[in-house]
Amino acid sequence: MMPHKVDGQRDSGLLIIVDHASNAVPEDIDLGVPAPLMAEHMAIDIGTWDLCHALSQRLSAPALLATVSRLVIDLNREEDAHTIIPLHSDGHEIPGNASLSDAERVARIDRFWHPYHDAVADHIAELRPAMLVSLHSFTPMLRSDPHQQRPWQIGILYNDDDRAARLAIPAFEAAGVATGDNLPYSGKVLNATMNRHGEANGIAYLGIEVRQDLISDPAGVERWADIIAPIIAETRNGVAREAAFGT
């Protein structure tokens, strides 16, 4: 299943990528998950579809958004990760995935994971963006760990390449945003898409996690797009200056 494409300007220097934008499940796949849970964070990064479109409009940036639920295939995992087809999420079992044979697992990866990442690679080769933007959202509270505190409004994630992160974190803090530095989880542990398409290609990237309750309605999306878009632009420009002048 190919990602949804949002057109933008090549000279924006950006490509926005949203791995968990959808909770869609193809008709021929039965996950065995109750419908109400499919509207929660275990199945989709709430708010990211609309936020991506709002950011793309403000930045004239092209974007690619996943069109299948993370419970069908987790696109932000390596191809050989055992969690690429999840058996449970935030304390809930995914019974439809537990019964897959090895051949069925391979077929699902070939059907969803490869086309998505091939499309991302093709867009990068065509557009040659100066910076990738990875957009996710996180839940304020995990059912499986309700005592964990998640007070951040924004999290900036990175692995080895922190060029964009070290510019964006102080920019968000200066804007009065409660900002997590590799929080609520670390990009050194979970960063598969950016490792593959950013770090492996030497392309700077900005991994942004937005707390989902902040972007769960149109007003929130517009407010946070207004906050985030100029910081993405500032970060992109800063990365370009550093590349040009070696500072």
N, C-alpha and C positions, 0 to 999 in steps of 0.2 A: 504494500500500500504506500503510494507516494505521498510525500508531505504536501501540505498546502503552501502555495507560493504567493507571497505578497511582493508586487513589483516596487521598485525604488530606483533611486539614482545611483549609478555606478560610482560617481564622484563623491558620494557620501562617505566612502571609505569604510563602510560598515556592512556586516551581515548579521542579522538577528536570528538566533536558532532557539526553538522552543521544543524540547524533547517530550514534554508531558502536557501538551496543550489540549488534548482530547480525552474523553471517556468513552469513545465509540468502540463497540465490539461487533465484529462481523457476524452476520446471521448464522454462519456455519460453525461458530465457536460458542460453546456453553461453559462459562466460567463457574456457574453455580453460586454466584454472588448475589445477594438480595439487591433489588433495584435501588433502595435508599443509599446503600453503601457506594454505589457507582457514582453518586453525586458528591462523594467526599474525597478528601485528599489522597486516600489510598488508591483511587482510580485515576485522578487527574490533578494537575497543579491548578487549583482554582484561581480564576481571574487572569491567567497568563494569556489566554487567547485574545481577550479584549485589550489587555495592556500592551501586548505586542503590536496590535494594529494601531493603537494610539501612539506608541513610540515610533513606529514606522512612518506614520504620517508627519509627526513633528520633526523627524530627522531625515525625511526623504530616503529612508533606508530600506533595502530589500530584506525579506525575511522568509524563513522556512519554518513551518509549524507541523508537528506530528499530528496525524489524523487517526490514531488508534490509542486505546487506553494502555497505560503502563502495566496493567494487569494482564494484558494479552502478550505484550513484549515490552521490556524496559529498555528503551533506546539509549538510556544513559548508563549502559553497562557494556563491558567488553564482550565480544562474541563468545568467549569461552567461560564467562562468569556463570556460576551455578544459579545466580539470582536473576539472570536475564529473562527467565520465565518464572515469575514468583510463585512460590507455594503458599505464602502467607504474607500479610501486610498489616502492620499495626495491630497485631493480635488476632486478626481474622484469617481463617484458612481460605485458600482458593482451590476448592475441590476439583474443578474442571482441569486444572493444570497438573494435579497430582497423578493423574492416570495416564499421562502422555508417555508414549514409548520413545526410545531414543530417536527413531526415525521421524516421529511426529515432532519432536523438539527441533530437529534439524530442519524439517520442512517449514515450521513456523518462523524460525530465524531467517531462512531463505526468503520467505514470503514478505516479512515486515522489516527486519533489521537491515538486511543488505540494501534493499531499494532506498531506504531512508538515508543511510550513510553514504551510499553512492551519489544520491542527489545532493547532499551537503558537499561532498568532495567536488562534484561537477560545478556547483555554484562558486565554490572558492576558486577553482581553476579558471572559471570564466570572469569572475568579478575582481579577483585579486584584492580582496578587502585588506585595509591596513589593520583592522581590529574586528574580532568576532565578539558578539554579545550573546551570552548564554543566559536565558531567562527562565527562572523557576519561581515557585512559591512554596512556602512552608506553613504547616499548621501551628497555631499558637500552643497546642497541647496534644501530645500523643496519648491515645487511649492506653497503649501498652506501658507507658511511663508517665502517668499523670502528674507526678511530683517534679518532673523536669521543668525548669524555668526557661521560657523562651521569650524574653522581653524585647528582643531586637525588632526593629521595623524593617530593616534591610540587612541582609548578610552578603558579604563579598567573599567568593570562594576562588581559590587558586591552588595550584600544585607547585611546580618548580618555577614557572614563569609568573612573576609577580609584577611585571611592568605596569599593567593597567591597574591592578589591585592597589598598589601603594600610592597611586595618584587618586583613585576614586574614594578610598576609605576616608582620608582627611577632607575631601570635598563634601562627602555626605555628612560627616560630622560637623563641618562648618555650616551646613544648611540646617542643622538642628535635628538631624535624623539619628536615632539610636541604631548604630551600625555594628554588626558583628564581623570581626576579623576571622575568617574561616569558621564562622558560626552561622547557624545552629549546628552545622556539621562541617568537617574539614574537606576541602578540595584535595588535600593530600591523600585522602582515603577514597573519595568518590568524585571523580572528575573525568569519567570515561570519554564523553563526547569532546570535551575540550582537550583532553590528552591526545586524542586521535587527530583532530582537525586543527587544533591550535598549536600545542606544544610540539607535536611531531613535525609540523611544517614551519616552525619558527614564527608563527603569527601570534601577535599579542591578542589577549582575550580578556573580557570583563565578565565574570560569572556573578550574576545578580540573583539573589533570593529575596522575594518580597513576602512579608507575612500576609497570609491569604485573607484574613479578615479586613485588611486595609484596601483590598482591590476586589471585593466580592460584590460590588454594585457599581453602576455607571459613574456615580459621583466620585467614588474612591478611585476608580481607574483614571478619571480625568485629573484628579488632584495629584496622584502619584506619577502619572505621565509627565505632568508639568514639573515635578521635582526631579525625576530621573533623567529626562531627555537632555537638559543642559549639562548634566554631569557626565553623561555618556559622551556628549560632544567635546566637553572640556578634556576628558580623559583621552579620547581619540587624538585630539590636537596635541596633548602633552606627550603621548607616545610617539607621534610623528616628529615632534621637536627633538626628543631624545635620540631618535633614530638618525635625524639629520645632523645633529651637532655632537652626538656622542656624549651627552651629559646625563 
